[in-house]
Every structure is written in structure tokens, then in C-alpha cells.
Amino acid sequence: MEQQEIDAYIQRAKQKYGKEPLGIDIKIDGEFVELTYDFGSQPFHRIRRITGYLVGSLERFNDGKRAEEHDRVKHSI
């Protein structure tokens, strides 16, 4: 495979995913090419159910939802 074609696959990953991959596995089967991108480890974001909504953080809540979250009763085990 030519370097120009490999560079095109890297450019495709940048456009599609918004970042450059750390590595690419390229498998060629006749005229078909299978690409597997390696972007490294992804950060884990905690999701909680608060006031009936699945949220990762409270920053997008309006004043009413923030007050509802503040006033809720937290149960202990």
C-alpha cells in the first residue's frame, strides 16, 4: 500500500472523528479494505439519574431543576 493512500485514511479519520488516531490496523481483502482505528483510552463519564433524567453533570439544568435537585431526599441504605 502506498504512503499516499495511508495518509488519506488518516485524513479520513481526522474528518470523521475529529482527532488523529494513534494507530491504524489495515486489512486488505482483494478490493476491500478494513480499517480499525486506535484512539487510545477514552475518559469515563459517570451518568446518574437525577429528578427523572439521566445526566452527567448539573451544569445544563435551569434554576427550577437545580432547586428540585437541591430539595430532593437522598435515601441511605
ABEGO torsion letter per residue (X at the ends): XBAAAAAAAAAAAAAAAGBBBABBBBBBBEABBBBBBBAEBBBBBBBBBBGGBBBABAAABBAAAAAAAAABBBBBX
